[in-house]
Amino acid sequence: MIKKNAFIAFEGTDGSGKSTQIALLANALEEAGIRVALTKEPTDADIGKLLRSYLKGERITDHRAIAPLFAADRLDHITAEGGILDLLSKGNTVLCDRYYLSSYAYQGLNCDIDWVIEVNRKARELARPDLHIFLDLPCEISMERVKNRGETEIFEQLEQQKRIRDNFYMLFEKLKDEENILIIDASRSPEEIAKEIRSKVLCTE
């Protein structure tokens, strides 16, 4: 294990399989005797619910207003009772579905990325993940999955997803000396992907 009560964030474009891989890793960690807590962003708290209404297109506002809302939801997620710091302090390994790299990549489509990074500076100072796991899947495949899922959100369009993926890779280069990022080929079977993630996290290679 990279360390006890680690903080691991899963990232990827929409439809890349994060939920599946988080569940599989949680099972593997629990089988290894490691206590696990699962969480996600946007959260189910009030700010997160507001964000989801914007993402679904139920409310409309400027993207420069959405980016700070993500940062506010994240700070609440970090500091609230039952939040990230609280879970870590109780000895849990925390697996989070999306974190600040998603904000950089997604909000960076319509806002200056350096500004988005600065808006999230306090969150990064308070709770930097020990590991970011990026599930890389061709956008054509991920968008087909999203289409089959039914309801879509405002960023779930092929050309936007391609630009988001490009943003992720730009960020990986930009932040390579600051963040621990593991890129995983997500075009394989869920079992193959899970095996690689498990070997990296539990250091069984």
WOTA-V169017 format. One record per residue. N is the residue number from 1. PHI is phi in whole degrees, -180 to 180 (999 if undefined). OMEGA is omega as a letter, one per 40 degrees, with the letter a starting at -180 (999 if undefined). Layout:
n=N phi=PHI omega=OMEGA
n=N phi=PHI omega=OMEGA
This chain:
n=1 phi=999 omega=a
n=2 phi=-61 omega=i
n=3 phi=-178 omega=i
n=4 phi=-70 omega=a
n=5 phi=40 omega=i
n=6 phi=-79 omega=i
n=7 phi=-114 omega=a
n=8 phi=-122 omega=i
n=9 phi=-107 omega=i
n=10 phi=-100 omega=a
n=11 phi=-130 omega=i
n=12 phi=160 omega=i
n=13 phi=-71 omega=i
n=14 phi=-64 omega=i
n=15 phi=81 omega=a
n=16 phi=-84 omega=i
n=17 phi=99 omega=a
n=18 phi=-60 omega=a
n=19 phi=-59 omega=i
n=20 phi=-62 omega=a
n=21 phi=-72 omega=i
n=22 phi=-63 omega=a
n=23 phi=-63 omega=a
n=24 phi=-68 omega=i
n=25 phi=-68 omega=i
n=26 phi=-59 omega=i
n=27 phi=-62 omega=a
n=28 phi=-65 omega=a
n=29 phi=-67 omega=i
n=30 phi=-64 omega=i
n=31 phi=-64 omega=i
n=32 phi=-86 omega=i
n=33 phi=85 omega=a
n=34 phi=-103 omega=i
n=35 phi=-75 omega=a
n=36 phi=-125 omega=i
n=37 phi=-127 omega=i
n=38 phi=-105 omega=i
n=39 phi=-150 omega=a
n=40 phi=-156 omega=i
n=41 phi=-136 omega=e
n=42 phi=-58 omega=a
n=43 phi=-81 omega=i
n=44 phi=-94 omega=i
n=45 phi=-75 omega=a
n=46 phi=-59 omega=a
n=47 phi=-67 omega=i
n=48 phi=-63 omega=i
n=49 phi=-64 omega=i
n=50 phi=-62 omega=i
n=51 phi=-60 omega=a
n=52 phi=-63 omega=i
n=53 phi=-67 omega=i
n=54 phi=-71 omega=a
n=55 phi=-64 omega=i
n=56 phi=-82 omega=a
n=57 phi=81 omega=i
n=58 phi=-75 omega=i
n=59 phi=-126 omega=a
n=60 phi=-124 omega=i
n=61 phi=-155 omega=i
n=62 phi=-71 omega=i
n=63 phi=-62 omega=i
n=64 phi=-71 omega=i
n=65 phi=-89 omega=a
n=66 phi=-70 omega=a
n=67 phi=-58 omega=i
n=68 phi=-67 omega=i
n=69 phi=-65 omega=i
n=70 phi=-60 omega=i
n=71 phi=-65 omega=i
n=72 phi=-66 omega=i
n=73 phi=-61 omega=a
n=74 phi=-68 omega=i
n=75 phi=-64 omega=i
n=76 phi=-65 omega=i
n=77 phi=-60 omega=a
n=78 phi=-71 omega=a
n=79 phi=-100 omega=a
n=80 phi=-69 omega=i
n=81 phi=-59 omega=a
n=82 phi=82 omega=i
n=83 phi=-86 omega=a
n=84 phi=-60 omega=a
n=85 phi=-64 omega=i
n=86 phi=-64 omega=i
n=87 phi=-63 omega=i
n=88 phi=-65 omega=a
n=89 phi=-65 omega=i
n=90 phi=-93 omega=i
n=91 phi=89 omega=i
n=92 phi=-83 omega=i
n=93 phi=-87 omega=a
n=94 phi=-102 omega=i
n=95 phi=-109 omega=a
n=96 phi=-115 omega=i
n=97 phi=-85 omega=a
n=98 phi=79 omega=i
n=99 phi=-153 omega=a
n=100 phi=-70 omega=i
n=101 phi=-63 omega=i
n=102 phi=-66 omega=i
n=103 phi=-60 omega=i
n=104 phi=-58 omega=a
n=105 phi=-72 omega=a
n=106 phi=-79 omega=a
n=107 phi=-68 omega=i
n=108 phi=-68 omega=i
n=109 phi=-66 omega=a
n=110 phi=-121 omega=i
n=111 phi=-131 omega=i
n=112 phi=-65 omega=a
n=113 phi=-61 omega=a
n=114 phi=-63 omega=i
n=115 phi=-67 omega=i
n=116 phi=-61 omega=i
n=117 phi=-61 omega=a
n=118 phi=-66 omega=i
n=119 phi=-59 omega=a
n=120 phi=-98 omega=a
n=121 phi=-60 omega=a
n=122 phi=-64 omega=i
n=123 phi=-62 omega=a
n=124 phi=-65 omega=i
n=125 phi=-69 omega=a
n=126 phi=-78 omega=a
n=127 phi=-152 omega=i
n=128 phi=-87 omega=i
n=129 phi=-60 omega=i
n=130 phi=-70 omega=a
n=131 phi=-154 omega=i
n=132 phi=-105 omega=i
n=133 phi=-108 omega=a
n=134 phi=-103 omega=i
n=135 phi=-91 omega=a
n=136 phi=-98 omega=a
n=137 phi=-135 omega=i
n=138 phi=-53 omega=a
n=139 phi=-63 omega=i
n=140 phi=-61 omega=i
n=141 phi=-72 omega=a
n=142 phi=-64 omega=i
n=143 phi=-73 omega=i
n=144 phi=-66 omega=i
n=145 phi=-63 omega=a
n=146 phi=-63 omega=i
n=147 phi=-60 omega=a
n=148 phi=-69 omega=a
n=149 phi=-73 omega=i
n=150 phi=110 omega=a
n=151 phi=-58 omega=a
n=152 phi=-117 omega=i
n=153 phi=-112 omega=a
n=154 phi=-66 omega=a
n=155 phi=-93 omega=a
n=156 phi=-90 omega=i
n=157 phi=-127 omega=a
n=158 phi=-55 omega=a
n=159 phi=-65 omega=i
n=160 phi=-66 omega=a
n=161 phi=-65 omega=i
n=162 phi=-64 omega=i
n=163 phi=-68 omega=i
n=164 phi=-64 omega=i
n=165 phi=-61 omega=i
n=166 phi=-60 omega=i
n=167 phi=-62 omega=i
n=168 phi=-57 omega=a
n=169 phi=-69 omega=i
n=170 phi=-63 omega=i
n=171 phi=-67 omega=i
n=172 phi=-60 omega=i
n=173 phi=-71 omega=a
n=174 phi=-64 omega=a
n=175 phi=-109 omega=a
n=176 phi=-61 omega=i
n=177 phi=-93 omega=a
n=178 phi=-115 omega=a
n=179 phi=-123 omega=i
n=180 phi=-93 omega=a
n=181 phi=-119 omega=i
n=182 phi=-113 omega=i
n=183 phi=-97 omega=a
n=184 phi=-118 omega=i
n=185 phi=-71 omega=a
n=186 phi=-97 omega=i
n=187 phi=-87 omega=a
n=188 phi=-92 omega=i
n=189 phi=-68 omega=i
n=190 phi=-55 omega=a
n=191 phi=-67 omega=i
n=192 phi=-66 omega=i
n=193 phi=-63 omega=a
n=194 phi=-62 omega=i
n=195 phi=-62 omega=i
n=196 phi=-67 omega=i
n=197 phi=-61 omega=a
n=198 phi=-60 omega=a
n=199 phi=-66 omega=i
n=200 phi=-72 omega=a
n=201 phi=-73 omega=a
n=202 phi=-89 omega=i
n=203 phi=55 omega=a
n=204 phi=-101 omega=a
n=205 phi=-70 omega=999
